[in-house]
């Protein structure tokens, strides 16, 4: 006979796996610089026929590879531009009034 202890253990394994999946999804979102919820919606399939298809996650990544890579390049370029702006501003040694005059938030 199946005991409640066995059921609780199996349930806890699912809870642990779910926590790990959420954690890994958040890590992927951070890596891709995407919203956590967006990635979770890709990972947690809504349609019953898709819920058991773990391969769909990699399929989604592969199908969107070009967009993902382009976004990452754009994000990196924006970061580099901001770093360069910050370096340039630091060398100018502008005071708050001068920065406001140029439309730069001090």
HELIX and SHEET records of a PDB file:
HELIX    1   1 UNK A    4  UNK A   32  1                                  29    
HELIX    2   2 UNK A   36  UNK A   43  1                                   8    
HELIX    3   3 UNK A   48  UNK A   50  5                                   3    
HELIX    4   4 UNK A   55  UNK A   63  1                                   9    
HELIX    5   5 UNK A   65  UNK A   92  1                                  28    
HELIX    6   6 UNK A   96  UNK A  101  1                                   6    
END                                                                             
